[in-house]
Amino acid sequence: MDLFTLKYTVIGLLFLIGVVGSFMPILPGCFIVWLGIVLDKFWMPEHSVTWGFFWTATGLTILAQLLDAACAYWGTKRFGGSWRGGLGAVAGVVFFPLFLSPMLGIGPIIGFIIGPIAGAMLGELAGGRTFPEATAASLGTLVGGIGAFFIKFTIACTMIAGFFFFRT
């Protein structure tokens, strides 16, 4: 296998993992797609994407990474949650999968799903909300997370399409 074929095989695998990862909370799908673009740009720059597309993909990757927390916060607020529930949802996205999932013996994928929901619930209960109010805010976190998955999938597919369109 020549170097050119190896490069595009690896990039293709990164793109495939990235698209699948956009639906799985544990894998940062858009970041993995971006790694394929970085590999393309620096491995064989003479057969690569433009710098303009590279920086656009970088910005989209950062945006996608921020979406999980932002959509969880938005969903919590949209379903009647307070700032405490929104903050709890964001904290749940970060801390539950990394720290509590291993301590509880559950997988990180489950932790990424349960974390923002549990965080919103705890934030609302700590703020004096009733259990039904806290439950509604938690449901909003779930809705926001589902929305983030679809947006991240769209961003990943857009970056892959741009990879083929914006070549030097």
Residue, then its C-alpha position, 0 to 999 in steps of 0.5 A: m500500500d502506498l503512502f497516498t492510499l494509507k493516508y486516505t484509508v486512515i482519514g476515511l476511518l476517522f471520518l467513519i468513527g467521527v460520524v458514528g461518534s456524533f451520535m454517541p456521547i462518549l466519542p467527540g465525533c466532530f473532533i475525530v472528523w477534524l483530526g482527519i482533516v488535520l492529518d490531511k492538511f499536514w501529512m501531504p499538504e500538496h494534496s490537501v484542503t485549503w487553509g480557509f476550510f481548515w480554519t472553518a472546520t476548526g471553528l465548527t469543531i469548537l462549536a460542536q464541542l460547546l453544544d453538549a453543555a449549551c444544549a443541556y443548559w437550554g433544554t433545562k431552561r426551556f422546560g422551566g428549570s432555573w439557572r441552578g438546574g442549567l448549571g447542574a446539567v452542565a456540571g453533569v455533562v463534565f463530572f458524571p462520566l469522568f468521575l462518578s461513572p467509574m465509581l458507580g461501575i457504569g459505563p461512560i456512555i451511560g454516564f454521559i446520558i445520565g449525568p446532565i439529567a441527574g445534574a439538572m435534577l440535583g441543581e433544581l432540588a438544591g434550589g428548593r424546587t419540587f420533585p415534579e419541577a425538577t423532573a421537568a427540568s431534567l426532561g428538558t436536559l434530555v431534549g437538549g441533548i438529543g438536539a445536540f446530537f443531531i446538530k453535531f451529526t450535521i456539523a460532522c457531515t458538513m465537514i466531511a463534504g467540505f473535505f471533498f469540496f475544498r481541496t487545493 
